Amino acid sequence: MLTLHLDQVRALFKLLETESEQYRPVLKQALAAAIKTNPHAVEQVLKEDFSEHAPLAIVQTLEEICWDDLAESFAKFSAKINPDLEEGLSLVAKFTAPTTARGKISQPLNEIREEVRPIFQPKKSYREIAQELGEFMFSVKGFTVLPSVKTIRELSFPYFLSKKQGSVLCAACLYLCLARNFKIDMEIVDMSGRILLYLPDTARQDFFTIDPLDNGKILSQDDCRTYLKSRSLPWNENTFSVLSSRLIIRRFLANMIYILNKVGDQRRLSYLRNYLEIIKN
């Protein structure tokens, strides 16, 4: 593969900026090769020539190169027997912000883990831990769960960790990532369209759930039964659908598709639909 040097990379960006749309696929292929063979030259040109503003053709080409690579990454993720949730969340985040690195999730998560370490004491019951964790997230740290999500950025887990607001699925994933780190038996479940965290209540030989949409409110089994009864929904063995890491990422992608469908963004929709099919298959 031919390695382009600095002046050649700069000339390639100039062509992307000035040539007509019909040449864009060829130029996109050349830029993708340049990123692989000489990423430092590409980064230098971007910093020197486009630090303040980049033409739309260049921005879209860089996005699509990243999104093309994401298809392979999603295939590798979904092929694993037990895919890592943090890895899947970083892949979803790369679609909303192509420069997102795994560190934008792991670093803030590690900081939060250290802050909550005192909460996860072995002598505490799961119910005590859930209560204190909810107070920490929503009262101390000030996380806000949006009742409805209007942009795909609000489905980005790094955005949720940074801005402290986002979707209920983002909040549920934060709970789950923390619980798994401290070996707590917790699952994200779907109760008739309502996202909850499910935990065993060993002291009462029962279970309880956490509602991340309601500031971490703890719901007993009776609370869940009452909720379903008020909506004329049945209580049976299928009441709680456990969401695996793979299913969680499918939810994120499906939610993004729903949002972009509303605005008719066919360019991004085509990529997301492809990722969703990869995960499904």
Long-range contacts (C-beta under 8 A, 24 or more apart in sequence): 1-33, 1-36, 1-37, 2-33, 2-37, 3-37, 3-38, 4-30, 4-33, 4-34, 4-37, 4-38, 4-41, 5-38, 5-41, 6-41, 6-44, 6-45, 8-34, 9-34, 9-38, 9-41, 9-42, 9-45, 10-45, 10-49, 13-45, 13-49, 13-50, 13-58, 16-55, 16-57, 16-58, 16-61, 17-55, 17-57, 17-58, 24-57, 24-61, 27-61, 28-61, 28-64, 28-65, 31-61, 31-62, 31-65, 32-65, 32-68, 35-65, 60-267, 62-98, 63-98, 64-271, 66-94, 66-98, 67-95, 67-98, 67-271, 70-94, 70-95, 70-271, 70-275, 71-271, 71-274, 71-275, 71-278, 74-275, 74-278, 74-279, 75-278, 77-249, 77-279, 78-246, 78-278, 78-279, 78-281, 82-245, 83-245, 83-246, 83-249, 84-245, 85-173, 85-176, 85-177, 85-180, 85-245, 85-248, 85-249, 86-177, 88-245, 88-246, 88-248, 88-249, 88-252, 89-157, 89-173, 89-249, 89-252, 90-157, 90-158, 91-249, 92-155, 92-156, 92-157, 92-249, 92-252, 92-253, 92-256, 93-156, 93-157, 93-158, 93-159, 95-152, 95-256, 95-268, 95-271, 95-272, 95-275, 96-152, 96-153, 96-155, 96-156, 96-159, 97-156, 97-158, 97-159, 100-156, 100-158, 104-158, 104-161, 105-157, 105-158, 105-161, 108-158, 108-161, 108-162, 109-161, 109-174, 109-177, 109-178, 112-141, 112-161, 112-174, 112-178, 113-178, 113-181, 116-178, 117-182, 120-178, 120-182, 120-184, 125-201, 125-202, 125-203, 126-184, 126-185, 126-199, 126-200, 126-201, 126-202, 126-208, 127-199, 127-201, 127-203, 127-208, 127-218, 129-184, 130-197, 130-199, 130-208, 130-210, 130-216, 130-218, 131-216, 131-218, 133-175, 133-178, 133-216, 134-210, 134-215, 134-216, 134-217, 134-218, 135-216, 137-171, 137-174, 137-175, 137-216, 138-215, 138-216, 139-215, 143-171, 143-174, 145-170, 145-171, 145-212, 145-213, 145-215, 147-213, 149-255, 149-259, 150-259, 151-259, 152-256, 152-259, 152-260, 155-252, 155-255, 155-256, 155-259, 167-255, 168-195, 168-212, 168-213, 169-195, 169-248, 169-251, 169-252, 169-255, 171-212, 171-213, 172-196, 172-197, 172-212, 173-248, 175-210, 175-212, 187-242, 187-243, 188-242, 188-243, 188-248, 189-240, 189-241, 189-242, 189-243, 190-240, 190-241, 190-243, 191-224, 191-227, 191-228, 191-239, 191-240, 191-241, 192-228, 192-231, 192-233, 192-239, 194-227, 196-240, 198-240, 198-242, 246-279, 249-279, 250-276, 250-279, 250-280, 253-279
